[in-house]
Amino acid sequence: MSRNNIEQCVRESLQGYFRDLGGETPDGVYDMVVRLVEKPLLEVVMSHADNNQSRAAEWLGLNRNTLRKKLVEHKLL
């Protein structure tokens, strides 16, 4: 899947989210999207990195301690 496909998937999902609100005012959309995208991102990258946190952190462009904190936050450790 190319980057454009991921972008399009997110775009379509957000369009559906706003459509489903039916005129209600959204709240905390940014935090919601980051939370919902971050966990599967971490799961997939960790899997491909054979659960090697240093390798996963490098691939993600994160400090290893930051990655570890995010893994704990998402209950992935």
All heavy atoms as a GROMACS GRO file, in nm:
protein
  621
    1MET      N    1   0.086  -0.118   0.000
    1MET     CA    2   0.000   0.000   0.000
    1MET      C    3   0.090   0.124   0.000
    1MET      O    4   0.179   0.136   0.081
    1MET     CB    5  -0.090  -0.001   0.124
    1MET     CG    6  -0.180   0.118   0.133
    1MET     SD    7  -0.288   0.117   0.275
    1MET     CE    8  -0.420   0.018   0.213
    2SER      N    9   0.065   0.211  -0.092
    2SER     CA   10   0.148   0.332  -0.100
    2SER      C   11   0.100   0.437   0.000
    2SER      O   12  -0.008   0.427   0.057
    2SER     CB   13   0.142   0.388  -0.242
    2SER     OG   14   0.017   0.450  -0.264
    3ARG      N   15   0.184   0.535   0.018
    3ARG     CA   16   0.149   0.645   0.109
    3ARG      C   17   0.018   0.711   0.068
    3ARG      O   18  -0.064   0.747   0.151
    3ARG     CB   19   0.264   0.746   0.112
    3ARG     CG   20   0.245   0.850   0.221
    3ARG     CD   21   0.359   0.944   0.227
    3ARG     NE   22   0.326   1.055   0.139
    3ARG     CZ   23   0.413   1.138   0.085
    3ARG    NH1   24   0.539   1.123   0.109
    3ARG    NH2   25   0.375   1.236   0.009
    4ASN      N   26  -0.002   0.726  -0.065
    4ASN     CA   27  -0.124   0.789  -0.113
    4ASN      C   28  -0.247   0.708  -0.074
    4ASN      O   29  -0.352   0.765  -0.044
    4ASN     CB   30  -0.120   0.809  -0.265
    4ASN     CG   31  -0.021   0.916  -0.306
    4ASN    OD1   32   0.013   1.004  -0.226
    4ASN    ND2   33   0.026   0.910  -0.427
    5ASN      N   34  -0.235   0.574  -0.076
    5ASN     CA   35  -0.348   0.489  -0.036
    5ASN      C   36  -0.379   0.507   0.112
    5ASN      O   37  -0.497   0.507   0.150
    5ASN     CB   38  -0.318   0.343  -0.066
    5ASN     CG   39  -0.317   0.313  -0.215
    5ASN    OD1   40  -0.366   0.390  -0.296
    5ASN    ND2   41  -0.260   0.200  -0.250
    6ILE      N   42  -0.277   0.517   0.195
    6ILE     CA   43  -0.298   0.538   0.338
    6ILE      C   44  -0.365   0.673   0.360
    6ILE      O   45  -0.461   0.684   0.437
    6ILE     CB   46  -0.166   0.527   0.416
    6ILE    CG1   47  -0.113   0.383   0.408
    6ILE    CG2   48  -0.185   0.570   0.562
    6ILE    CD1   49   0.027   0.365   0.463
    7GLU      N   50  -0.315   0.775   0.292
    7GLU     CA   51  -0.375   0.908   0.305
    7GLU      C   52  -0.522   0.906   0.262
    7GLU      O   53  -0.608   0.964   0.329
    7GLU     CB   54  -0.298   1.010   0.219
    7GLU     CG   55  -0.164   1.046   0.275
    7GLU     CD   56  -0.088   1.143   0.185
    7GLU    OE1   57  -0.152   1.211   0.102
    7GLU    OE2   58   0.034   1.150   0.198
    8GLN      N   59  -0.550   0.839   0.152
    8GLN     CA   60  -0.687   0.832   0.102
    8GLN      C   61  -0.776   0.755   0.200
    8GLN      O   62  -0.891   0.794   0.224
    8GLN     CB   63  -0.692   0.766  -0.037
    8GLN     CG   64  -0.829   0.773  -0.101
    8GLN     CD   65  -0.879   0.916  -0.122
    8GLN    OE1   66  -0.803   1.009  -0.143
    8GLN    NE2   67  -1.010   0.932  -0.113
    9CYS      N   68  -0.726   0.650   0.259
    9CYS     CA   69  -0.801   0.573   0.358
    9CYS      C   70  -0.836   0.660   0.479
    9CYS      O   71  -0.952   0.659   0.526
    9CYS     CB   72  -0.719   0.451   0.402
    9CYS     SG   73  -0.801   0.347   0.522
   10VAL      N   74  -0.739   0.736   0.528
   10VAL     CA   75  -0.765   0.826   0.641
   10VAL      C   76  -0.866   0.932   0.601
   10VAL      O   77  -0.960   0.961   0.676
   10VAL     CB   78  -0.633   0.890   0.691
   10VAL    CG1   79  -0.661   0.999   0.793
   10VAL    CG2   80  -0.541   0.784   0.749
   11ARG      N   81  -0.849   0.990   0.484
   11ARG     CA   82  -0.940   1.094   0.434
   11ARG      C   83  -1.084   1.040   0.428
   11ARG      O   84  -1.178   1.104   0.476
   11ARG     CB   85  -0.894   1.142   0.296
   11ARG     CG   86  -0.966   1.264   0.244
   11ARG     CD   87  -0.904   1.315   0.114
   11ARG     NE   88  -0.774   1.375   0.140
   11ARG     CZ   89  -0.656   1.322   0.103
   11ARG    NH1   90  -0.652   1.208   0.036
   11ARG    NH2   91  -0.543   1.383   0.131
   12GLU      N   92  -1.101   0.923   0.370
   12GLU     CA   93  -1.235   0.865   0.357
   12GLU      C   94  -1.294   0.830   0.494
   12GLU      O   95  -1.414   0.850   0.516
   12GLU     CB   96  -1.230   0.742   0.268
   12GLU     CG   97  -1.206   0.776   0.122
   12GLU     CD   98  -1.181   0.655   0.034
   12GLU    OE1   99  -1.191   0.540   0.082
   12GLU    OE2  100  -1.149   0.676  -0.085
   13SER      N  101  -1.211   0.780   0.583
   13SER     CA  102  -1.259   0.748   0.718
   13SER      C  103  -1.305   0.873   0.791
   13SER      O  104  -1.409   0.872   0.858
   13SER     CB  105  -1.150   0.678   0.799
   13SER     OG  106  -1.122   0.551   0.746
   14LEU      N  107  -1.230   0.982   0.777
   14LEU     CA  108  -1.269   1.107   0.842
   14LEU      C  109  -1.396   1.164   0.780
   14LEU      O  110  -1.482   1.217   0.852
   14LEU     CB  111  -1.156   1.210   0.835
   14LEU     CG  112  -1.041   1.183   0.933
   14LEU    CD1  113  -0.921   1.271   0.899
   14LEU    CD2  114  -1.087   1.206   1.075
   15GLN      N  115  -1.409   1.152   0.648
   15GLN     CA  116  -1.533   1.198   0.583
   15GLN      C  117  -1.652   1.121   0.638
   15GLN      O  118  -1.756   1.178   0.669
   15GLN     CB  119  -1.525   1.182   0.431
   15GLN     CG  120  -1.426   1.275   0.363
   15GLN     CD  121  -1.467   1.421   0.370
   15GLN    OE1  122  -1.576   1.459   0.409
   15GLN    NE2  123  -1.374   1.508   0.330
   16GLY      N  124  -1.636   0.989   0.654
   16GLY     CA  125  -1.742   0.906   0.711
   16GLY      C  126  -1.772   0.943   0.855
   16GLY      O  127  -1.888   0.946   0.896
   17TYR      N  128  -1.668   0.974   0.932
   17TYR     CA  129  -1.684   1.015   1.072
   17TYR      C  130  -1.770   1.142   1.079
   17TYR      O  131  -1.867   1.147   1.156
   17TYR     CB  132  -1.548   1.039   1.136
   17TYR     CG  133  -1.554   1.103   1.272
   17TYR    CD1  134  -1.590   1.029   1.385
   17TYR    CD2  135  -1.526   1.239   1.288
   17TYR    CE1  136  -1.596   1.088   1.510
   17TYR    CE2  137  -1.532   1.298   1.413
   17TYR     CZ  138  -1.567   1.223   1.523
   17TYR     OH  139  -1.573   1.281   1.648
   18PHE      N  140  -1.736   1.241   0.997
   18PHE     CA  141  -1.812   1.366   1.000
   18PHE      C  142  -1.955   1.345   0.948
   18PHE      O  143  -2.050   1.403   1.000
   18PHE     CB  144  -1.740   1.476   0.921
   18PHE     CG  145  -1.631   1.541   1.000
   18PHE    CD1  146  -1.499   1.500   0.988
   18PHE    CD2  147  -1.661   1.643   1.090
   18PHE    CE1  148  -1.399   1.559   1.063
   18PHE    CE2  149  -1.560   1.705   1.165
   18PHE     CZ  150  -1.429   1.661   1.152
   19ARG      N  151  -1.970   1.260   0.848
   19ARG     CA  152  -2.103   1.229   0.796
   19ARG      C  153  -2.188   1.162   0.906
   19ARG      O  154  -2.303   1.197   0.925
   19ARG     CB  155  -2.089   1.137   0.675
   19ARG     CG  156  -2.210   1.123   0.589
   19ARG     CD  157  -2.184   1.046   0.458
   19ARG     NE  158  -2.096   0.931   0.470
   19ARG     CZ  159  -1.969   0.928   0.425
   19ARG    NH1  160  -1.917   1.032   0.362
   19ARG    NH2  161  -1.896   0.819   0.439
   20ASP      N  162  -2.126   1.070   0.979
   20ASP     CA  163  -2.198   0.997   1.085
   20ASP      C  164  -2.234   1.087   1.203
   20ASP      O  165  -2.325   1.054   1.278
   20ASP     CB  166  -2.115   0.879   1.135
   20ASP     CG  167  -2.101   0.769   1.031
   20ASP    OD1  168  -2.175   0.771   0.930
   20ASP    OD2  169  -2.015   0.680   1.050
   21LEU      N  170  -2.164   1.199   1.219
   21LEU     CA  171  -2.198   1.291   1.327
   21LEU      C  172  -2.335   1.355   1.305
   21LEU      O  173  -2.398   1.400   1.402
   21LEU     CB  174  -2.092   1.402   1.339
   21LEU     CG  175  -1.961   1.365   1.406
   21LEU    CD1  176  -1.864   1.482   1.400
   21LEU    CD2  177  -1.982   1.321   1.550
   22GLY      N  178  -2.377   1.360   1.181
   22GLY     CA  179  -2.509   1.414   1.150
   22GLY      C  180  -2.530   1.557   1.198
   22GLY      O  181  -2.636   1.590   1.249
   23GLY      N  182  -2.427   1.639   1.185
   23GLY     CA  183  -2.441   1.779   1.223
   23GLY      C  184  -2.396   1.809   1.366
   23GLY      O  185  -2.386   1.925   1.404
   24GLU      N  186  -2.370   1.705   1.445
   24GLU     CA  187  -2.320   1.728   1.581
   24GLU      C  188  -2.180   1.788   1.573
   24GLU      O  189  -2.105   1.763   1.478
   24GLU     CB  190  -2.313   1.596   1.659
   24GLU     CG  191  -2.447   1.535   1.690
   24GLU     CD  192  -2.526   1.615   1.791
   24GLU    OE1  193  -2.467   1.664   1.888
   24GLU    OE2  194  -2.648   1.630   1.769
   25THR      N  195  -2.142   1.864   1.674
   25THR     CA  196  -2.010   1.926   1.678
   25THR      C  197  -1.907   1.825   1.727
   25THR      O  198  -1.926   1.766   1.834
   25THR     CB  199  -2.011   2.048   1.773
   25THR    OG1  200  -2.109   2.141   1.726
   25THR    CG2  201  -1.874   2.116   1.776
   26PRO      N  202  -1.801   1.802   1.649
   26PRO     CA  203  -1.698   1.708   1.693
   26PRO      C  204  -1.615   1.767   1.806
   26PRO      O  205  -1.611   1.888   1.825
   26PRO     CB  206  -1.613   1.687   1.568
   26PRO     CG  207  -1.631   1.811   1.489
   26PRO     CD  208  -1.771   1.861   1.520
   27ASP      N  209  -1.550   1.680   1.881
   27ASP     CA  210  -1.465   1.724   1.991
   27ASP      C  211  -1.340   1.637   1.997
   27ASP      O  212  -1.350   1.514   1.994
   27ASP     CB  213  -1.542   1.713   2.123
   27ASP     CG  214  -1.462   1.766   2.241
   27ASP    OD1  215  -1.404   1.876   2.228
   27ASP    OD2  216  -1.455   1.696   2.344
   28GLY      N  217  -1.225   1.699   2.002
   28GLY     CA  218  -1.099   1.626   2.018
   28GLY      C  219  -1.064   1.536   1.901
   28GLY      O  220  -1.007   1.430   1.920
   29VAL      N  221  -1.094   1.581   1.780
   29VAL     CA  222  -1.071   1.499   1.661
   29VAL      C  223  -0.922   1.466   1.645
   29VAL      O  224  -0.886   1.351   1.616
   29VAL     CB  225  -1.126   1.566   1.534
   29VAL    CG1  226  -1.092   1.486   1.409
   29VAL    CG2  227  -1.276   1.586   1.544
   30TYR      N  228  -0.836   1.563   1.665
   30TYR     CA  229  -0.693   1.540   1.647
   30TYR      C  230  -0.643   1.430   1.740
   30TYR      O  231  -0.580   1.332   1.695
   30TYR     CB  232  -0.613   1.669   1.670
   30TYR     CG  233  -0.465   1.648   1.653
   30TYR    CD1  234  -0.407   1.651   1.527
   30TYR    CD2  235  -0.383   1.623   1.763
   30TYR    CE1  236  -0.271   1.630   1.511
   30TYR    CE2  237  -0.247   1.602   1.748
   30TYR     CZ  238  -0.192   1.606   1.621
   30TYR     OH  239  -0.058   1.584   1.605
   31ASP      N  240  -0.671   1.443   1.869
   31ASP     CA  241  -0.626   1.342   1.965
   31ASP      C  242  -0.686   1.205   1.935
   31ASP      O  243  -0.620   1.102   1.948
   31ASP     CB  244  -0.660   1.384   2.108
   31ASP     CG  245  -0.571   1.496   2.158
   31ASP    OD1  246  -0.459   1.513   2.104
   31ASP    OD2  247  -0.613   1.568   2.251
   32MET      N  248  -0.812   1.202   1.894
   32MET     CA  249  -0.878   1.077   1.861
   32MET      C  250  -0.807   1.008   1.744
   32MET      O  251  -0.776   0.888   1.751
   32MET     CB  252  -1.024   1.101   1.823
   32MET     CG  253  -1.096   0.975   1.777
   32MET     SD  254  -1.256   1.008   1.698
   32MET     CE  255  -1.206   1.084   1.544
   33VAL      N  256  -0.779   1.082   1.639
   33VAL     CA  257  -0.715   1.024   1.521
   33VAL      C  258  -0.574   0.976   1.555
   33VAL      O  259  -0.536   0.864   1.518
   33VAL     CB  260  -0.713   1.124   1.403
   33VAL    CG1  261  -0.626   1.073   1.288
   33VAL    CG2  262  -0.855   1.150   1.355
   34VAL      N  263  -0.497   1.056   1.626
   34VAL     CA  264  -0.361   1.017   1.663
   34VAL      C  265  -0.365   0.889   1.747
   34VAL      O  266  -0.290   0.794   1.722
   34VAL     CB  267  -0.287   1.130   1.737
   34VAL    CG1  268  -0.157   1.080   1.798
   34VAL    CG2  269  -0.261   1.246   1.642
   35ARG      N  270  -0.456   0.883   1.843
   35ARG     CA  271  -0.467   0.765   1.930
   35ARG      C  272  -0.504   0.641   1.848
   35ARG      O  273  -0.448   0.533   1.866
   35ARG     CB  274  -0.570   0.791   2.039
   35ARG     CG  275  -0.580   0.683   2.144
   35ARG     CD  276  -0.681   0.717   2.254
   35ARG     NE  277  -0.817   0.725   2.202
   35ARG     CZ  278  -0.887   0.836   2.185
   35ARG    NH1  279  -0.836   0.954   2.219
   35ARG    NH2  280  -1.010   0.834   2.137
   36LEU      N  281  -0.599   0.656   1.756
   36LEU     CA  282  -0.647   0.543   1.677
   36LEU      C  283  -0.546   0.496   1.573
   36LEU      O  284  -0.545   0.378   1.537
   36LEU     CB  285  -0.780   0.577   1.610
   36LEU     CG  286  -0.898   0.596   1.704
   36LEU    CD1  287  -1.020   0.646   1.626
   36LEU    CD2  288  -0.930   0.469   1.780
   37VAL      N  289  -0.463   0.584   1.524
   37VAL     CA  290  -0.364   0.548   1.423
   37VAL      C  291  -0.235   0.498   1.489
   37VAL      O  292  -0.170   0.406   1.439
   37VAL     CB  293  -0.335   0.668   1.329
   37VAL    CG1  294  -0.215   0.641   1.239
   37VAL    CG2  295  -0.458   0.700   1.247
   38GLU      N  296  -0.200   0.557   1.602
   38GLU     CA  297  -0.071   0.527   1.665
   38GLU      C  298  -0.062   0.380   1.710
   38GLU      O  299   0.041   0.315   1.688
   38GLU     CB  300  -0.048   0.620   1.784
   38GLU     CG  301   0.093   0.613   1.839
   38GLU     CD  302   0.118   0.721   1.941
   38GLU    OE1  303   0.042   0.729   2.042
   38GLU    OE2  304   0.213   0.798   1.921
   39LYS      N  305  -0.167   0.326   1.770
   39LYS     CA  306  -0.159   0.189   1.822
   39LYS      C  307  -0.135   0.087   1.710
   39LYS      O  308  -0.040   0.008   1.719
   39LYS     CB  309  -0.284   0.154   1.902
   39LYS     CG  310  -0.273   0.016   1.964
   39LYS     CD  311  -0.388  -0.016   2.055
   39LYS     CE  312  -0.368  -0.153   2.118
   39LYS     NZ  313  -0.476  -0.187   2.211
   40PRO      N  314  -0.215   0.086   1.602
   40PRO     CA  315  -0.185  -0.011   1.496
   40PRO      C  316  -0.051   0.014   1.429
   40PRO      O  317   0.016  -0.081   1.388
   40PRO     CB  318  -0.302   0.003   1.397
   40PRO     CG  319  -0.372   0.128   1.433
   40PRO     CD  320  -0.339   0.159   1.576
   41LEU      N  321  -0.009   0.140   1.420
   41LEU     CA  322   0.123   0.170   1.366
   41LEU      C  323   0.231   0.102   1.449
   41LEU      O  324   0.320   0.035   1.397
   41LEU     CB  325   0.145   0.322   1.363
   41LEU     CG  326   0.287   0.369   1.330
   41LEU    CD1  327   0.327   0.331   1.189
   41LEU    CD2  328   0.296   0.520   1.349
   42LEU      N  329   0.222   0.119   1.581
   42LEU     CA  330   0.320   0.058   1.670
   42LEU      C  331   0.315  -0.094   1.663
   42LEU      O  332   0.419  -0.161   1.661
   42LEU     CB  333   0.298   0.106   1.814
   42LEU     CG  334   0.319   0.255   1.839
   42LEU    CD1  335   0.277   0.291   1.980
   42LEU    CD2  336   0.462   0.296   1.812
   43GLU      N  337   0.195  -0.150   1.658
   43GLU     CA  338   0.180  -0.296   1.651
   43GLU      C  339   0.248  -0.353   1.526
   43GLU      O  340   0.324  -0.450   1.534
   43GLU     CB  341   0.032  -0.335   1.651
   43GLU     CG  342  -0.037  -0.313   1.783
   43GLU     CD  343  -0.187  -0.330   1.775
   43GLU    OE1  344  -0.247  -0.315   1.665
   43GLU    OE2  345  -0.247  -0.358   1.881
   44VAL      N  346   0.221  -0.291   1.413
   44VAL     CA  347   0.275  -0.342   1.286
   44VAL      C  348   0.427  -0.325   1.280
   44VAL      O  349   0.500  -0.418   1.243
   44VAL     CB  350   0.206  -0.273   1.166
   44VAL    CG1  351   0.278  -0.305   1.035
   44VAL    CG2  352   0.060  -0.316   1.159
   45VAL      N  353   0.475  -0.208   1.318
   45VAL     CA  354   0.620  -0.184   1.314
   45VAL      C  355   0.692  -0.277   1.411
   45VAL      O  356   0.794  -0.338   1.375
   45VAL     CB  357   0.653  -0.036   1.342
   45VAL    CG1  358   0.803  -0.017   1.360
   45VAL    CG2  359   0.603   0.051   1.228
   46MET      N  360   0.640  -0.294   1.531
   46MET     CA  361   0.703  -0.385   1.628
   46MET      C  362   0.705  -0.528   1.574
   46MET      O  363   0.805  -0.599   1.588
   46MET     CB  364   0.631  -0.379   1.763
   46MET     CG  365   0.659  -0.253   1.842
   46MET     SD  366   0.833  -0.232   1.885
   46MET     CE  367   0.853  -0.369   2.001
   47SER      N  368   0.598  -0.569   1.511
   47SER     CA  369   0.593  -0.704   1.454
   47SER      C  370   0.700  -0.722   1.346
   47SER      O  371   0.773  -0.820   1.346
   47SER     CB  372   0.453  -0.729   1.396
   47SER     OG  373   0.450  -0.852   1.328
   48HIS      N  374   0.710  -0.624   1.257
   48HIS     CA  375   0.809  -0.633   1.149
   48HIS      C  376   0.952  -0.619   1.200
   48HIS      O  377   1.046  -0.666   1.135
   48HIS     CB  378   0.779  -0.530   1.040
   48HIS     CG  379   0.667  -0.571   0.951
   48HIS    ND1  380   0.682  -0.650   0.840
   48HIS    CD2  381   0.533  -0.548   0.961
   48HIS    CE1  382   0.565  -0.672   0.784
   48HIS    NE2  383   0.472  -0.610   0.856
   49ALA      N  384   0.967  -0.556   1.314
   49ALA     CA  385   1.100  -0.542   1.375
   49ALA      C  386   1.128  -0.656   1.473
   49ALA      O  387   1.224  -0.650   1.550
   49ALA     CB  388   1.110  -0.408   1.447
   50ASP      N  389   1.045  -0.761   1.469
   50ASP     CA  390   1.061  -0.876   1.560
   50ASP      C  391   1.067  -0.832   1.706
   50ASP      O  392   1.146  -0.885   1.784
   50ASP     CB  393   1.185  -0.959   1.523
   50ASP     CG  394   1.173  -1.019   1.385
   50ASP    OD1  395   1.062  -1.062   1.346
   50ASP    OD2  396   1.276  -1.023   1.313
   51ASN      N  397   0.985  -0.733   1.740
   51ASN     CA  398   0.976  -0.678   1.876
   51ASN      C  399   1.107  -0.619   1.927
   51ASN      O  400   1.126  -0.603   2.048
   51ASN     CB  401   0.921  -0.782   1.974
   51ASN     CG  402   0.775  -0.810   1.948
   51ASN    OD1  403   0.697  -0.718   1.929
   51ASN    ND2  404   0.738  -0.936   1.943
   52ASN      N  405   1.195  -0.584   1.836
   52ASN     CA  406   1.320  -0.518   1.872
   52ASN      C  407   1.292  -0.368   1.881
   52ASN      O  408   1.271  -0.301   1.779
   52ASN     CB  409   1.427  -0.547   1.767
   52ASN     CG  410   1.559  -0.485   1.799
   52ASN    OD1  411   1.568  -0.367   1.831
   52ASN    ND2  412   1.665  -0.565   1.789
   53GLN      N  413   1.289  -0.317   2.005
   53GLN     CA  414   1.251  -0.177   2.026
   53GLN      C  415   1.350  -0.079   1.963
   53GLN      O  416   1.310   0.025   1.911
   53GLN     CB  417   1.236  -0.148   2.175
   53GLN     CG  418   1.116  -0.218   2.236
   53GLN     CD  419   1.105  -0.193   2.384
   53GLN    OE1  420   1.153  -0.092   2.435
   53GLN    NE2  421   1.039  -0.284   2.454
   54SER      N  422   1.477  -0.111   1.968
   54SER     CA  423   1.576  -0.021   1.908
   54SER      C  424   1.556  -0.010   1.758
   54SER      O  425   1.559   0.099   1.702
   54SER     CB  426   1.718  -0.070   1.939
   54SER     OG  427   1.743  -0.063   2.077
   55ARG      N  428   1.534  -0.124   1.693
   55ARG     CA  429   1.512  -0.124   1.549
   55ARG      C  430   1.381  -0.051   1.515
   55ARG      O  431   1.377   0.031   1.424
   55ARG     CB  432   1.505  -0.268   1.496
   55ARG     CG  433   1.494  -0.275   1.345
   55ARG     CD  434   1.487  -0.418   1.294
   55ARG     NE  435   1.596  -0.497   1.349
   55ARG     CZ  436   1.582  -0.625   1.388
   55ARG    NH1  437   1.467  -0.687   1.379
   55ARG    NH2  438   1.685  -0.691   1.436
   56ALA      N  439   1.275  -0.080   1.589
   56ALA     CA  440   1.146  -0.015   1.564
   56ALA      C  441   1.157   0.136   1.584
   56ALA      O  442   1.103   0.213   1.504
   56ALA     CB  443   1.039  -0.074   1.655
   57ALA      N  444   1.226   0.177   1.689
   57ALA     CA  445   1.242   0.320   1.716
   57ALA      C  446   1.316   0.388   1.600
   57ALA      O  447   1.277   0.496   1.555
   57ALA     CB  448   1.317   0.342   1.847
   58GLU      N  449   1.418   0.321   1.549
   58GLU     CA  450   1.493   0.376   1.436
   58GLU      C  451   1.402   0.388   1.314
   58GLU      O  452   1.402   0.492   1.247
   58GLU     CB  453   1.612   0.285   1.404
   58GLU     CG  454   1.699   0.335   1.291
   58GLU     CD  455   1.815   0.241   1.262
   58GLU    OE1  456   1.858   0.168   1.352
   58GLU    OE2  457   1.861   0.243   1.147
   59TRP      N  458   1.325   0.285   1.285
   59TRP     CA  459   1.236   0.288   1.169
   59TRP      C  460   1.132   0.399   1.182
   59TRP      O  461   1.092   0.460   1.084
   59TRP     CB  462   1.163   0.155   1.154
   59TRP     CG  463   1.252   0.040   1.111
   59TRP    CD1  464   1.385   0.046   1.078
   59TRP    CD2  465   1.213  -0.096   1.099
   59TRP    NE1  466   1.431  -0.080   1.046
   59TRP    CE2  467   1.327  -0.169   1.058
   59TRP    CE3  468   1.094  -0.164   1.119
   59TRP    CZ2  469   1.323  -0.306   1.036
   59TRP    CZ3  470   1.091  -0.300   1.097
   59TRP    CH2  471   1.204  -0.370   1.056
   60LEU      N  472   1.085   0.421   1.304
   60LEU     CA  473   0.982   0.522   1.328
   60LEU      C  474   1.039   0.663   1.340
   60LEU      O  475   0.965   0.761   1.337
   60LEU     CB  476   0.904   0.489   1.456
   60LEU     CG  477   0.814   0.367   1.448
   60LEU    CD1  478   0.774   0.322   1.588
   60LEU    CD2  479   0.691   0.398   1.364
   61GLY      N  480   1.171   0.673   1.357
   61GLY     CA  481   1.233   0.804   1.376
   61GLY      C  482   1.209   0.858   1.516
   61GLY      O  483   1.198   0.979   1.536
   62LEU      N  484   1.198   0.765   1.612
   62LEU     CA  485   1.174   0.802   1.752
   62LEU      C  486   1.292   0.762   1.838
   62LEU      O  487   1.366   0.669   1.805
   62LEU     CB  488   1.050   0.729   1.806
   62LEU     CG  489   0.915   0.758   1.744
   62LEU    CD1  490   0.809   0.665   1.803
   62LEU    CD2  491   0.877   0.903   1.767
   63ASN      N  492   1.306   0.828   1.949
   63ASN     CA  493   1.398   0.786   2.052
   63ASN      C  494   1.344   0.657   2.112
   63ASN      O  495   1.223   0.642   2.128
   63ASN     CB  496   1.406   0.898   2.157
   63ASN     CG  497   1.493   0.862   2.274
   63ASN    OD1  498   1.454   0.782   2.359
   63ASN    ND2  499   1.610   0.924   2.278
   64ARG      N  500   1.429   0.562   2.148
   64ARG     CA  501   1.384   0.435   2.202
   64ARG      C  502   1.299   0.454   2.328
   64ARG      O  503   1.200   0.384   2.350
   64ARG     CB  504   1.503   0.343   2.232
   64ARG     CG  505   1.459   0.203   2.272
   64ARG     CD  506   1.580   0.115   2.310
   64ARG     NE  507   1.535  -0.004   2.378
   64ARG     CZ  508   1.494  -0.009   2.504
   64ARG    NH1  509   1.490   0.102   2.576
   64ARG    NH2  510   1.456  -0.122   2.560
   65ASN      N  511   1.338   0.548   2.413
   65ASN     CA  512   1.260   0.574   2.535
   65ASN      C  513   1.120   0.626   2.502
   65ASN      O  514   1.023   0.592   2.570
   65ASN     CB  515   1.333   0.672   2.627
   65ASN     CG  516   1.457   0.611   2.688
   65ASN    OD1  517   1.467   0.490   2.705
   65ASN    ND2  518   1.555   0.695   2.719
   66THR      N  519   1.111   0.708   2.399
   66THR     CA  520   0.981   0.759   2.356
   66THR      C  521   0.895   0.644   2.304
   66THR      O  522   0.776   0.635   2.337
   66THR     CB  523   0.998   0.866   2.246
   66THR    OG1  524   1.077   0.973   2.298
   66THR    CG2  525   0.863   0.919   2.198
   67LEU      N  526   0.955   0.556   2.226
   67LEU     CA  527   0.881   0.440   2.176
   67LEU      C  528   0.832   0.355   2.292
   67LEU      O  529   0.716   0.316   2.296
   67LEU     CB  530   0.969   0.355   2.083
   67LEU     CG  531   0.907   0.221   2.042
   67LEU    CD1  532   0.776   0.242   1.967
   67LEU    CD2  533   1.006   0.140   1.960
   68ARG      N  534   0.919   0.329   2.387
   68ARG     CA  535   0.881   0.247   2.503
   68ARG      C  536   0.763   0.311   2.578
   68ARG      O  537   0.669   0.242   2.617
   68ARG     CB  538   1.001   0.228   2.596
   68ARG     CG  539   0.971   0.136   2.711
   68ARG     CD  540   1.100   0.094   2.783
   68ARG     NE  541   1.070   0.011   2.895
   68ARG     CZ  542   1.036  -0.118   2.888
   68ARG    NH1  543   1.026  -0.175   2.769
   68ARG    NH2  544   1.010  -0.189   2.995
   69LYS      N  545   0.768   0.442   2.598
   69LYS     CA  546   0.659   0.513   2.667
   69LYS      C  547   0.528   0.495   2.589
   69LYS      O  548   0.423   0.468   2.649
   69LYS     CB  549   0.695   0.661   2.677
   69LYS     CG  550   0.589   0.747   2.741
   69LYS     CD  551   0.631   0.894   2.742
   69LYS     CE  552   0.513   0.980   2.780
   69LYS     NZ  553   0.526   1.115   2.731
   70LYS      N  554   0.533   0.507   2.456
   70LYS     CA  555   0.413   0.491   2.375
   70LYS      C  556   0.362   0.347   2.378
   70LYS      O  557   0.240   0.324   2.382
   70LYS     CB  558   0.440   0.536   2.231
   70LYS     CG  559   0.458   0.686   2.220
   70LYS     CD  560   0.486   0.728   2.078
   70LYS     CE  561   0.499   0.878   2.068
   70LYS     NZ  562   0.377   0.949   2.100
   71LEU      N  563   0.451   0.250   2.381
   71LEU     CA  564   0.411   0.109   2.390
   71LEU      C  565   0.339   0.084   2.522
   71LEU      O  566   0.238   0.013   2.525
   71LEU     CB  567   0.532   0.018   2.376
   71LEU     CG  568   0.599   0.015   2.238
   71LEU    CD1  569   0.731  -0.061   2.244
   71LEU    CD2  570   0.506  -0.045   2.132
   72VAL      N  571   0.389   0.142   2.628
   72VAL     CA  572   0.324   0.127   2.759
   72VAL      C  573   0.188   0.195   2.758
   72VAL      O  574   0.088   0.139   2.806
   72VAL     CB  575   0.414   0.182   2.873
   72VAL    CG1  576   0.340   0.193   3.003
   72VAL    CG2  577   0.539   0.094   2.889
   73GLU      N  578   0.181   0.317   2.705
   73GLU     CA  579   0.054   0.391   2.697
   73GLU      C  580  -0.055   0.312   2.626
   73GLU      O  581  -0.171   0.316   2.663
   73GLU     CB  582   0.073   0.526   2.626
   73GLU     CG  583   0.147   0.630   2.705
   73GLU     CD  584   0.177   0.754   2.622
   73GLU    OE1  585   0.134   0.763   2.504
   73GLU    OE2  586   0.246   0.843   2.675
   74HIS      N  587  -0.014   0.240   2.521
   74HIS     CA  588  -0.110   0.163   2.442
   74HIS      C  589  -0.123   0.019   2.490
   74HIS      O  590  -0.185  -0.064   2.422
   74HIS     CB  591  -0.070   0.166   2.294
   74HIS     CG  592  -0.090   0.299   2.229
   74HIS    ND1  593  -0.214   0.349   2.196
   74HIS    CD2  594   0.000   0.394   2.192
   74HIS    CE1  595  -0.200   0.467   2.140
   74HIS    NE2  596  -0.072   0.499   2.138
   75LYS      N  597  -0.063  -0.009   2.606
   75LYS     CA  598  -0.068  -0.143   2.667
   75LYS      C  599  -0.014  -0.250   2.571
   75LYS      O  600  -0.070  -0.359   2.560
   75LYS     CB  601  -0.210  -0.175   2.712
   75LYS     CG  602  -0.261  -0.081   2.819
   75LYS     CD  603  -0.404  -0.112   2.858
   75LYS     CE  604  -0.453  -0.030   2.973
   75LYS     NZ  605  -0.460   0.110   2.954
   76LEU      N  606   0.094  -0.219   2.502
   76LEU     CA  607   0.158  -0.311   2.411
   76LEU      C  608   0.282  -0.375   2.473
   76LEU      O  609   0.350  -0.452   2.407
   76LEU     CB  610   0.193  -0.240   2.280
   76LEU     CG  611   0.072  -0.187   2.202
   76LEU    CD1  612   0.118  -0.106   2.081
   76LEU    CD2  613  -0.017  -0.303   2.157
   77LEU      N  614   0.310  -0.341   2.599
   77LEU     CA  615   0.420  -0.404   2.673
   77LEU      C  616   0.366  -0.466   2.799
   77LEU      O  617   0.272  -0.421   2.857
   77LEU     CB  618   0.526  -0.302   2.711
   77LEU     CG  619   0.626  -0.263   2.605
   77LEU    CD1  620   0.729  -0.168   2.662
   77LEU    CD2  621   0.695  -0.383   2.546
   0.00000   0.00000   0.00000
